[in-house]
Amino acid sequence: MLAAALGYRRRDSRIQALNALQFAVRIDQVGVPLTDFQIVEWKPGERKTTDRQYLQDARFVVAVGSDDDRLIERLKVALTHPRFQLSLGRRANVPAGPLTVGLYDDQPIRVLTHLQWQAKPWYQRRQGTMVPLTIMADADLLPEKANTMVKDQVISFDQRNRQYDFRAIATTTVTLKNPLHIADYFENI
């Protein structure tokens, strides 16, 4: 998404520099899986059924960090005025509206630990008074947590030679107060 926002083409070598960014994501609204079945014509007269897995009604808060303040400012501008269409994994999965982008002078984990809960109000009203939220981040941002390897570090987005390498990630949980918990909501009316 960042490469598209900056206007980098799939073969642009500058994409690899984005791997150096610190990255953390907080799951604010757990989505519901959706399977879409499609009929694809592989050869004339020969059809096959494929399925695509999607996540609907999910909300994520992403924190990206770097020692390069100019790069972070460029990313902020690019995400609010992208050069290429932004997507969430697949071209057909565009964000459901404009992204909310902010700048914070802190490390990504601390930002996600203190930032207000961003779930939709209808979702917040269905949750408890205190809400545990999962944060997944680069392992070096959570050194005290056990880490696992995922194969998502970009080497090349070239459609003929797409390549990824492994990177270590870790998971933690932060508990935030729910401002719209139904009992609290009626007490404040």
Legacy VTK file of the C-alpha trace (Angstrom):
# vtk DataFile Version 3.0
C-alpha trace
ASCII
DATASET POLYDATA
POINTS 189 float
0.000 0.000 0.000
2.822 2.407 0.849
4.591 1.687 -2.442
1.376 2.330 -4.387
0.740 5.555 -2.480
4.265 6.762 -3.285
3.803 5.869 -6.957
6.402 3.106 -7.060
5.915 0.662 -9.919
6.164 -3.088 -9.296
9.787 -3.294 -10.480
10.946 -0.162 -8.643
13.964 -0.970 -6.457
12.904 1.707 -3.914
10.233 -0.713 -2.690
12.863 -2.700 -0.793
13.807 0.363 1.267
10.286 0.282 2.761
11.213 -3.016 4.465
13.353 -0.969 6.897
10.272 0.785 8.325
9.101 -0.222 11.791
5.635 -1.731 11.453
2.890 -2.547 13.955
-0.828 -3.173 13.535
-3.636 -3.250 16.101
-6.822 -5.204 15.409
-9.579 -2.832 16.538
-12.533 -4.642 14.981
-12.321 -8.356 14.257
-13.782 -9.008 10.831
-16.030 -11.749 9.543
-14.619 -14.149 6.910
-16.391 -14.219 3.569
-15.843 -16.762 0.808
-16.634 -15.694 -2.734
-16.947 -18.462 -5.320
-16.052 -17.536 -8.883
-16.295 -19.380 -12.171
-13.149 -18.919 -14.224
-12.728 -19.932 -17.855
-9.166 -21.316 -18.044
-9.443 -22.526 -21.624
-12.211 -21.918 -24.160
-15.149 -24.060 -23.083
-13.392 -25.269 -19.909
-14.599 -23.663 -16.678
-13.369 -24.136 -13.143
-14.622 -22.873 -9.816
-12.251 -20.938 -7.588
-12.852 -19.323 -4.247
-11.501 -16.136 -2.749
-11.303 -15.467 0.963
-12.120 -11.953 2.162
-12.441 -10.253 5.533
-15.423 -7.925 5.928
-16.252 -5.371 8.639
-12.705 -5.369 10.003
-10.792 -2.321 11.227
-7.056 -2.115 11.741
-4.862 0.660 13.059
-1.359 0.663 11.600
1.658 2.464 13.035
4.740 2.921 10.876
7.955 4.260 12.333
11.334 5.437 11.101
14.230 7.609 12.202
13.826 9.421 8.873
11.213 12.119 9.646
11.151 13.284 6.024
10.191 9.781 4.860
7.364 9.611 7.412
6.080 13.007 6.238
6.242 11.815 2.597
4.273 8.687 3.541
1.603 10.786 5.268
1.165 12.975 2.188
1.210 9.946 -0.130
-1.458 8.076 1.860
-3.794 11.070 1.747
-2.998 11.821 -1.933
-1.946 8.437 -3.411
-0.380 8.182 -6.845
-1.856 4.721 -7.523
-5.067 3.187 -6.192
-4.639 1.827 -2.682
-5.664 -1.751 -1.991
-5.678 -4.184 0.899
-3.873 -7.178 -0.528
-5.792 -7.520 -3.793
-6.624 -4.859 -6.369
-10.347 -5.373 -5.809
-10.016 -4.791 -2.040
-9.863 -1.037 -1.701
-10.201 0.715 1.659
-13.816 1.561 2.531
-13.250 5.306 2.473
-10.384 7.705 3.022
-7.643 6.653 5.400
-7.242 8.576 8.643
-3.564 9.477 8.845
-1.810 11.095 11.803
1.746 11.863 12.857
2.977 10.946 16.343
6.377 11.542 17.853
6.665 8.130 19.473
7.535 4.498 18.825
4.773 2.471 17.012
3.950 0.181 19.970
3.485 3.111 22.370
1.270 4.891 19.835
-0.972 1.824 19.471
-1.036 1.289 23.242
-2.369 4.793 23.932
-4.420 5.618 20.837
-8.209 5.603 21.331
-10.098 2.534 20.149
-11.086 2.968 16.480
-13.847 0.353 16.066
-17.206 1.426 14.651
-19.742 2.581 17.313
-22.135 -0.341 16.636
-19.256 -2.756 17.277
-18.102 -0.946 20.435
-21.605 -1.092 21.951
-21.527 -4.892 21.670
-18.273 -5.278 23.622
-17.444 -5.222 27.341
-16.253 -2.335 29.505
-12.578 -3.174 28.915
-11.533 -4.484 25.499
-8.402 -6.579 24.830
-6.895 -5.708 21.431
-4.180 -7.676 19.668
-1.070 -5.890 18.393
1.202 -7.622 15.882
4.536 -5.963 15.164
8.068 -6.421 13.959
9.772 -8.605 16.563
12.374 -5.965 17.416
9.536 -3.689 18.612
8.419 -6.396 21.089
11.723 -7.990 22.163
10.249 -9.523 25.342
7.652 -11.513 23.367
8.126 -14.816 21.576
8.349 -14.329 17.853
7.373 -16.213 14.758
8.462 -15.945 11.139
6.180 -14.789 8.319
7.065 -14.646 4.656
6.002 -11.110 3.733
9.160 -9.027 3.427
9.126 -7.757 -0.150
11.944 -8.620 -2.507
9.971 -8.018 -5.703
6.367 -7.166 -6.633
7.096 -7.967 -10.307
4.110 -9.982 -11.538
6.387 -12.413 -13.378
8.763 -12.911 -10.462
7.016 -12.023 -7.196
9.329 -12.778 -4.260
9.146 -12.444 -0.486
11.558 -13.189 2.328
10.957 -14.025 5.987
10.714 -11.485 8.800
10.166 -12.000 12.516
6.966 -10.735 14.131
5.676 -10.805 17.694
2.245 -10.377 19.262
1.018 -8.660 22.397
-2.299 -7.501 23.827
-3.350 -4.073 25.056
-6.552 -3.481 27.042
-8.462 -0.263 26.411
-11.578 1.204 28.026
-14.682 0.975 25.871
-16.279 4.464 25.704
-19.517 3.062 24.264
-20.089 0.031 26.485
-23.882 -0.249 26.695
-24.064 0.017 30.530
-21.720 3.044 30.561
-23.649 4.545 27.665
-26.974 4.555 29.552
-25.378 5.887 32.753
-24.156 8.965 30.850
-27.553 9.835 29.303
LINES 1 190
189 0 1 2 3 4 5 6 7 8 9 10 11 12 13 14 15 16 17 18 19 20 21 22 23 24 25 26 27 28 29 30 31 32 33 34 35 36 37 38 39 40 41 42 43 44 45 46 47 48 49 50 51 52 53 54 55 56 57 58 59 60 61 62 63 64 65 66 67 68 69 70 71 72 73 74 75 76 77 78 79 80 81 82 83 84 85 86 87 88 89 90 91 92 93 94 95 96 97 98 99 100 101 102 103 104 105 106 107 108 109 110 111 112 113 114 115 116 117 118 119 120 121 122 123 124 125 126 127 128 129 130 131 132 133 134 135 136 137 138 139 140 141 142 143 144 145 146 147 148 149 150 151 152 153 154 155 156 157 158 159 160 161 162 163 164 165 166 167 168 169 170 171 172 173 174 175 176 177 178 179 180 181 182 183 184 185 186 187 188
